[in-house]
C-alpha cells in the first residue's frame, strides 16, 4: 500500500474518516484527471499527486491521467531558439514546433509522471494519443485562422485504456493525436481529458487548476453548480476568460453521460483525495440537470 510517511498525518486521518463510503461507491469506476498547473511543477505537490493516484487505484478505482506541459514546451523552444507565437492563447504549431512538443510531452513530462507514480507504488504506463490509435485528430480552426498542427479530438478509440485498466495499470496520456495521414497534432489537454471521460463513460472528470474553482460575483467559491446555472453565469458574464473553455469542457462531459465534472485547486495538498473522498471537497462540482 501507499507509504504514508509522504503525507500530512492529520490530513490523511481526516480523509480516511470520510473515505470509506466513497471507496465503496466508486469501486470499479473510471476517474479521468487532467493534471496541470502548480500541482505539476511544485515538487511536493507532484509527489502527493502520485501517491493520491496510486491510492485511488489500490482501493479499486480506475484513474486515467491526462497531462499538459505548456511551460515545459515553451522553455524547450526558447532553449532551441525555435520562435513561436500565439493566437487567442493557442500556440501556432508548425512542423519544427510539433517535433519539440512531441519530445517534451511524450519523452519528458509523460515519463516523469510515470516514474513518480511508480515510485509511489503504482504501476503507470505512459502513452501519447498516437499509441493504439487512442486519439484521432483533425485540424483546429479558429475564425478561419490556420493554427498549423494544433488539433481537436475527432474520435477516441479507448481499447488500450480499457486493457491497461484491466491489468491494474494507470494510464498516463500525453495530449498528442494522430491525423488521417499519420501526422501529429498538438491538442489542448482539457479537451483530451473531456473526450476521454465522455468515451469511457467516466464517473468523474477532474480538472486540476491554479484557481479555487468557480467563483460567484462576490468572489465566493461555488462548491456545486448545475449545468443550467452555469449557462446563466456564462450568459451574464460571471464566468469569462480562461475559465470558459474549462467550463465548456465540463459541460460537454456531463452532457455526454459523465456523472460529474470538477474544477479543483491543484495547489491544495492532496486536492485529488479531498475532492473525491470528503464531503466538502476543494473545488466546484458541476452536474447536468438541464
C-alpha positions as CSV (number, residue, x, y, z in Angstrom):
1,X,0.0,0.0,0.0
2,X,0.9,3.7,-0.1
3,X,3.8,4.9,2.0
4,X,2.0,7.3,4.4
5,X,5.3,9.0,5.5
6,X,5.0,11.3,2.5
7,X,1.6,12.6,3.6
8,X,0.4,15.0,6.3
9,X,-0.9,12.6,9.0
10,X,-3.6,15.0,10.2
11,X,-4.9,15.5,6.6
12,X,-4.6,11.8,6.0
13,X,-6.7,11.0,9.1
14,X,-9.4,13.4,8.0
15,X,-9.6,11.9,4.6
16,X,-9.7,8.3,5.8
17,X,-12.5,9.0,8.3
18,X,-14.8,10.1,5.4
19,X,-13.4,7.9,2.7
20,X,-15.0,4.5,3.2
21,X,-18.4,5.2,1.7
22,X,-16.8,6.9,-1.3
23,X,-14.4,4.0,-1.8
24,X,-17.4,1.6,-2.0
25,X,-19.4,3.9,-4.3
26,X,-16.6,4.5,-6.8
27,X,-15.1,1.0,-6.8
28,X,-14.5,-0.1,-10.4
29,X,-15.4,3.3,-11.7
30,X,-13.3,5.4,-14.1
31,X,-12.0,8.8,-13.0
32,X,-10.3,11.0,-15.7
33,X,-7.9,13.6,-14.2
34,X,-6.4,16.5,-16.1
35,X,-3.1,17.1,-14.4
36,X,-1.6,20.6,-14.7
37,X,-0.8,23.9,-13.1
38,X,1.2,24.2,-9.9
39,X,0.4,20.6,-9.0
40,X,2.6,19.6,-11.9
41,X,5.5,22.0,-11.3
42,X,5.8,22.0,-7.5
43,X,7.9,19.0,-6.3
44,X,6.0,18.4,-3.1
45,X,2.6,18.6,-4.9
46,X,4.0,16.3,-7.7
47,X,4.8,13.7,-5.1
48,X,1.4,14.0,-3.4
49,X,-0.4,13.7,-6.7
50,X,1.5,10.5,-7.5
51,X,0.6,9.0,-4.1
52,X,-3.1,10.1,-4.4
53,X,-3.5,8.5,-7.8
54,X,-1.8,5.3,-6.6
55,X,-4.1,5.1,-3.6
56,X,-7.2,5.5,-5.9
57,X,-6.0,2.5,-7.9
58,X,-5.3,0.5,-4.8
59,X,-8.8,1.0,-3.5
60,X,-10.4,-0.2,-6.7
61,X,-10.9,2.9,-8.9
62,X,-9.6,3.3,-12.4
63,X,-7.8,6.7,-12.6
64,X,-6.8,7.9,-16.1
65,X,-4.3,10.8,-16.1
66,X,-4.1,13.4,-18.9
67,X,-1.3,15.9,-18.6
68,X,-0.4,19.2,-20.1
69,X,3.1,20.8,-20.4
70,X,2.8,24.3,-21.9
71,X,5.5,25.9,-19.7
72,X,7.9,23.0,-20.4
73,X,7.3,23.2,-24.1
74,X,7.9,27.0,-24.0
75,X,11.1,26.6,-22.1
76,X,12.5,24.0,-24.5
77,X,11.5,26.1,-27.6
78,X,13.4,29.0,-26.1
79,X,16.5,26.9,-25.4
80,X,16.4,25.6,-29.0
81,X,15.8,29.0,-30.5
82,X,12.5,28.0,-32.1
83,X,10.3,31.0,-32.4
84,X,6.5,30.6,-31.9
85,X,3.5,32.8,-31.5
86,X,0.0,32.6,-30.1
87,X,-3.5,33.2,-31.4
88,X,-6.2,33.5,-28.8
89,X,-3.9,31.7,-26.3
90,X,-3.1,28.8,-28.6
91,X,0.4,28.2,-29.8
92,X,0.6,28.2,-33.6
93,X,2.4,24.9,-34.3
94,X,4.5,24.3,-37.4
95,X,6.4,21.1,-38.1
96,X,9.5,22.2,-36.1
97,X,7.4,23.2,-33.1
98,X,5.5,19.9,-33.3
99,X,8.7,18.0,-33.0
100,X,9.6,19.8,-29.8
101,X,6.0,19.3,-28.5
102,X,6.2,15.5,-29.0
103,X,9.7,15.4,-27.5
104,X,8.7,17.3,-24.4
105,X,5.3,15.8,-23.8
106,X,5.9,12.2,-24.8
107,X,9.5,11.8,-23.9
108,X,9.9,14.2,-21.0
109,X,6.9,15.2,-19.0
110,X,5.0,12.0,-19.5
111,X,7.9,9.8,-18.3
112,X,8.4,12.0,-15.2
113,X,4.8,11.5,-14.2
114,X,5.0,7.7,-14.9
115,X,8.2,7.5,-12.8
116,X,6.6,9.5,-9.9
117,X,3.6,7.1,-9.8
118,X,5.8,4.1,-10.0
119,X,7.9,5.4,-7.1
120,X,4.7,5.8,-5.1
121,X,3.9,2.1,-5.5
122,X,1.6,2.3,-8.6
123,X,2.0,0.8,-12.0
124,X,1.8,3.6,-14.5
125,X,2.2,3.3,-18.3
126,X,2.9,6.4,-20.4
127,X,1.1,6.9,-23.7
128,X,0.5,9.6,-26.3
129,X,-2.7,9.7,-28.2
130,X,-0.9,8.1,-31.2
131,X,-0.4,4.8,-29.3
132,X,-3.0,2.2,-30.3
133,X,-4.8,4.9,-32.3
134,X,-6.1,6.3,-29.0
135,X,-6.8,9.9,-30.2
136,X,-7.7,10.6,-33.8
137,X,-7.3,14.3,-34.5
138,X,-8.3,16.9,-37.1
139,X,-7.0,20.5,-37.6
140,X,-8.5,23.0,-35.2
141,X,-9.6,26.2,-36.9
142,X,-10.5,29.5,-35.1
143,X,-12.2,32.2,-37.1
144,X,-10.6,31.0,-40.2
145,X,-7.0,31.2,-38.8
146,X,-4.7,28.4,-39.6
147,X,-3.0,27.2,-36.4
148,X,-0.9,24.6,-38.1
149,X,-0.6,21.3,-36.3
150,X,-3.0,22.3,-33.5
151,X,-5.8,19.8,-33.4
152,X,-9.0,18.8,-31.8
153,X,-10.3,15.3,-31.0
154,X,-12.1,13.7,-33.9
155,X,-12.5,10.2,-32.3
156,X,-11.3,8.2,-29.3
157,X,-10.5,4.5,-29.5
158,X,-10.5,3.5,-25.8
159,X,-9.4,-0.1,-26.2
160,X,-5.8,0.5,-25.0
161,X,-7.1,2.4,-21.9
162,X,-9.5,-0.4,-21.0
163,X,-6.8,-3.0,-21.5
164,X,-4.5,-1.1,-19.1
165,X,-7.3,-0.7,-16.6
166,X,-8.0,-4.4,-16.6
167,X,-4.3,-5.1,-16.0
168,X,-4.2,-2.8,-12.9
169,X,-2.1,-0.2,-14.7
170,X,-2.6,3.5,-14.5
171,X,-2.7,5.2,-18.0
172,X,-0.8,8.5,-18.3
173,X,-1.8,10.2,-21.5
174,X,0.1,13.0,-23.3
175,X,-2.2,15.1,-25.5
176,X,-0.8,14.4,-28.9
177,X,-3.2,13.0,-31.5
178,X,-2.8,11.4,-34.9
179,X,-4.3,12.7,-38.1
180,X,-5.7,10.9,-41.1
181,X,-2.3,11.0,-42.9
182,X,-0.4,9.9,-39.8
183,X,0.6,13.4,-38.9
184,X,0.9,14.5,-35.3
185,X,-1.4,17.2,-33.7
186,X,-0.9,19.2,-30.5
187,X,-4.3,19.1,-28.6
188,X,-5.4,21.0,-25.6
189,X,-5.1,18.7,-22.6
190,X,-8.5,19.8,-21.2
191,X,-10.2,18.8,-24.4
192,X,-8.5,15.4,-24.4
193,X,-9.5,14.8,-20.8
194,X,-13.1,15.7,-21.6
195,X,-13.2,13.5,-24.7
196,X,-11.7,10.5,-22.8
197,X,-14.2,10.9,-19.9
198,X,-17.1,11.0,-22.3
199,X,-16.0,8.0,-24.3
200,X,-15.1,5.9,-21.2
201,X,-18.4,7.0,-19.6
202,X,-16.4,8.0,-16.6
203,X,-17.8,8.6,-13.2
204,X,-15.9,11.8,-12.9
205,X,-13.9,14.3,-14.9
206,X,-11.5,16.3,-12.7
207,X,-9.6,19.3,-14.0
208,X,-6.7,20.4,-11.7
209,X,-6.1,24.1,-12.0
210,X,-4.4,27.1,-10.3
211,X,-7.7,28.6,-9.1
212,X,-10.1,27.6,-6.2
213,X,-12.9,26.7,-8.6
214,X,-15.8,28.7,-10.0
215,X,-16.4,31.9,-8.0
216,X,-19.7,33.9,-7.8
217,X,-20.0,37.6,-8.2
218,X,-18.8,38.2,-4.6
219,X,-15.7,36.1,-5.1
220,X,-17.0,33.2,-3.1
221,X,-16.4,29.6,-4.2
222,X,-19.4,27.8,-5.6
223,X,-18.9,24.2,-4.4
224,X,-21.8,22.8,-6.5
225,X,-23.3,24.0,-9.8
226,X,-25.9,22.6,-12.1
227,X,-25.5,22.9,-15.8
228,X,-28.5,25.2,-16.2
229,X,-27.0,27.7,-13.7
230,X,-23.6,27.5,-15.4
231,X,-25.3,28.5,-18.6
232,X,-26.8,31.6,-16.9
233,X,-23.4,32.5,-15.3
234,X,-21.8,32.4,-18.8
235,X,-24.6,34.5,-20.3
236,X,-24.4,37.2,-17.7
237,X,-20.6,37.4,-17.7
238,X,-19.9,35.9,-14.3
239,X,-17.9,33.1,-16.0
240,X,-15.4,34.5,-18.6
241,X,-11.9,34.4,-19.9
242,X,-9.7,31.5,-19.3
243,X,-12.3,29.7,-17.2
244,X,-14.7,29.5,-20.2
245,X,-13.0,26.6,-22.1
246,X,-12.6,24.6,-18.9
247,X,-16.3,25.1,-18.0
248,X,-17.3,24.1,-21.5
249,X,-15.2,21.0,-21.3
250,X,-17.0,20.1,-18.1
251,X,-20.5,20.8,-19.5
252,X,-19.8,18.7,-22.6
253,X,-18.6,15.8,-20.4
254,X,-21.7,15.7,-18.2
255,X,-23.9,16.2,-21.2
256,X,-22.3,13.1,-22.7
257,X,-23.0,11.0,-19.6
258,X,-20.2,11.7,-17.2
259,X,-21.8,11.8,-13.7
260,X,-20.0,14.9,-12.5
261,X,-17.2,17.2,-13.6
262,X,-14.9,19.0,-11.1
263,X,-12.7,22.0,-11.3
264,X,-10.3,21.9,-8.3
265,X,-7.4,23.8,-6.8
266,X,-4.3,21.8,-7.5
267,X,-2.3,24.0,-5.2
268,X,-4.1,22.4,-2.2
269,X,-2.2,19.5,-0.7
270,X,-3.9,16.2,-1.6
271,X,-6.6,18.1,-3.6
272,X,-7.5,15.0,-5.5
273,X,-8.3,12.9,-2.5
274,X,-10.0,15.7,-0.7
275,X,-12.4,16.3,-3.7
276,X,-13.2,12.6,-4.1
277,X,-13.2,11.3,-0.6
278,X,-14.6,14.1,1.6
279,X,-18.0,15.8,1.8
280,X,-16.7,19.4,1.5
281,X,-14.2,18.8,-1.4
282,X,-11.8,21.6,-2.6
283,X,-13.4,22.9,-5.8
284,X,-16.5,23.2,-7.8
285,X,-18.6,20.2,-8.8
286,X,-20.7,20.5,-12.0
287,X,-23.6,18.1,-12.8
288,X,-26.1,18.0,-15.6
289,X,-29.7,18.8,-14.7
290,X,-30.8,20.8,-17.7
